[in-house]
């Protein structure tokens, strides 16, 4: 009986991991360091980020990769950033040595990204 229950639990977890539809963990990853309004936390507030110049929000000290940024945030850039900020900052700046303080979050699933973007558009 114990063996059957263990197998059933593993199967359920594997199924949820493959087909689950809730991505609240993606939003939570952001909320660990960011507020979804315009107030700063550890990282800058994300309210109104779409269309905002990168690395220019007052009241927050950005790392060197973003402090000299010359682009505005849009959905495509945010998707790349959510998946791997370390690679994205290099791509967006054109500088292979560019860095960001933000660790890669690995939110690469489009459905999870859609939920974060919906929260950002709030």
Number of C-alpha atoms within 10 A of each C-alpha: 6 7 8 9 10 11 12 12 12 12 12 12 13 12 11 12 10 9 9 10 10 11 16 11 12 21 19 12 15 17 16 11 14 20 18 21 15 14 14 18 15 11 18 23 20 22 18 14 22 17 11 15 15 19 21 17 17 9 10 15 13 20 14 13 20 21 14 14 16 12 15 14 16 14 14 8 18 18 21 20 23 23 19 18 22 21 16 21 22 16 14 18 17 10 11 11 10 19 19 18 13 14 12 15 15 14 22 15 13 11 14 20 21 15 16 25 17 10 14 17 13 10
